[in-house]
Amino acid sequence: MELERYIEELRQLVNTDSGTATLSGVAKMAEMMRQKYRDMGWHTERVDLGDDVGPGVWATNKPGAEQFDVLLFGHMDTVFPEGTAAARPFTVEGNIARGPGVADMKSGLLSIVYALRALDQATLDRLAIGVVMNASEEVASDRARDWIADCSQKSRCVLVFEGARADGSLVKARKGISSIQIDFKGVAAHAGNDPQKGRSAVVEMAHWIQALAGLNDYAAGTTVNVGTVNGGTASNVVPDHASMMVDVRFWKTSEAEKIEQALATLQSKTFTPDITVTVTRLAFKPAMEVSGDTKGLMTTVEEIGAAMHLPIRWSAVGGGSDANISASLGIPTLDGLGPIGANYHGEAEYMQLDSVMPRIQLAVQLLQRL
């Protein structure tokens, strides 16, 4: 019966379009989540994250607390455009639930609620618990970064309910992400009459593409990917403008600093004279690295899993989450505590229903042990 109730609550969430840019849908999600906490008697607040994203939500059982024993993280936004929920609504077939955002991460949001509903009163009296629900995670949390960091610094530890991996593993580490735009400004000229008077922005960009490829360090897990390029206006014009988008991933935030130093060096001395290069960092998430205190938290999870006969495995993954922000501040952080799922951001996204209640019980026992 409990799983049936969960499924019906999840259906409402998944069938609400809440792509980051669908502000009305994110706002509707925020109100639905706030109501769930109000029904438990918790304090909730709507958090203004800016005009171009929906509101965040803060909930707590101890509104007067200055420090928290634990924060639980989730995000309400998805990557899907408005109309997706109508086109392929929530469905259940056997053990599999499907729908936009079902695993990333509306089931995780709901699992937090169910874990807190299941806590005994003694634990609720003892622990100061905060819940952070972001509205801009799918766009690197730029609007919510300061809020998340401020909350994290007031807490002993952070538990993030992104979906568990397809093999059931939880997440102990995540790569950091840097999204960079590089613009090149050259000098236009007629390609037939006066090519020597031109300064090709595209040629300069080509040199940079080769140089950036040389910064890949696969052994260290550092990757630099030039994802999109454009430039010029016509084949008979020496192009005076070009630009490219670059994605950088790294296991250690210190690696990102090395890449930024390399970009600064390239920018200070261009390959082509009279070319101006502008490097703009559009988004950044530091790496989620494992600290000593995090290892202790992992051990506690493993002990609980063993007692539950629930196998506990750990993964280090390339995609980022809000766990990156809290972990980078030195706060013990674990991720992947939501139900098992896979194929995030695509039409084949799914969540395993038989993983829901065991993962909720794992979270309940972890909270009781804190």
Residue, then its C-alpha position, 0 to 999 in steps of 0.5 A: m500500500e505504501l508503494e502504491r501511495y508513493i506511485e500516485e504521488l510520483r505520478q503528479l510530480v512527473n506529469t508536471d512539466s518543470g524544465t528549468a525554463t518552464l518557470s510556471g511548472v517549477a513554481k507549481m512543483a515548489e508549491m506541491m513540495r511545500q505542501k507535503y512539508r506543511d502537512m508534516g508540520w514543518h516550516t517551509e520557505r519559498v526562496d527567490l533565485g532570480d527572475d530567470v529561474g523558478p523558486g527554490v524551497w527550504a524546509t526544516n523541522k527546526p526553523g530556529a536552528e543556527q546549525f543543522d545535523v544534516l541537510l537533504f538535497g534535491h532539485m525540482d527542475t528537469v531538462f525537458p521542454e514544456g509539453t513533454a509530460a503531455a507527450r509521454p506522461f508517467t507510466v508503470e510497466g511491471n517494475i519500471a516507471r517512466g516519464p520525464g524526470v522520473a529518476d532525475m530526480k522527482s523520485g528522489l525528491l519524493s523519497i526524502v519526504y517518505a524518509l522524513r515521514a517515517l522518522d520516529q519522534a525521538t529522532l525528529d526531536r534530536l536532529a535539526i534537519g534541513v531540506v534544500m530543493n533547488a530550481s536550477e540544478e540542470v543549468a549548473s545551479d549558478r543561481a542557487r550556488d550561494w544559497i546552497a553553499d550558505c546552507s551547507q556551511k551550517s550543517r554537519c553533513v549533506l545527503v543528496f537524493e539523486g538517483a542511484r546508478a543502474d547497478g544500484s551503486l551510490v555516489k561517493a565522488r563526481k567530476g567537476i564541470s567548467s563550461i567555457q565560451i571562447d570568442f575570437k576577434g580578427v580583421a576581415a578582408h577580401a579573400g581574393n584581393d587583399p587576404q594579407k590584410g586580414r587576420s583570420a579568427v577561424v585560423e586562430m581558433a583552429h590553433w586553440i582547438q589543437a592546443l586544448a586537445g593537448l590539455n587532455d589528461y585521461a590518466a588523471g580524468t581531466t578532459v577538455n572537449v571543444g563541443t561546438v564551433n562557428g565563425g565567418t560569414a562567407s568563403n570569400v571573406v577572411p573571417d573576423h569572428a569565431s567562437m567555440m564552446v568548451d566543456v572541462r571535466f576533472w576529478k580534482t578541482s586543482e586540475a581545473e585551475k591548471i586548465e584556467q592557467a593554460l587558457a590565460t597563457l594562450q590568451s596572453k600570446t595569440f598564435t596570430p597577430d592582431i587577434t583578440v581572444t575573450v575567455t568567458r566561464l559560463a558555469f562551474k561546479p567544483a569536483m565532489e572529492v572524498s574527504g576523511d569524514t565522508k569515508g566515515l559516513m560511507t562506513t555507516v551506510e555500509e553497516i546499515g546496508a549489511a544489516m538490511h541485506l542491501p548490497i552497498r556499492w560506490s561509484a565515482v561518476g562524470g556528471g555533476s550535482d549539487a553534491n559538488i558544491s557542499a563537498s567542495l566546502g569540506i562538508p561530508t557529502l554522499d549522493g545517489l541515495g534516491p531510487i535506482g534509475a538510468n538513461y537520465h535526460g532522455e526518452a528512455e529514462y526509467m526508475q526501478l520501483d522495487s528499489v524505492m522502499p529499501r532506499i527509503q529505509l536505508a535513508v531512515q536508518l542513516l538519519q537515525r544513526l547520525 
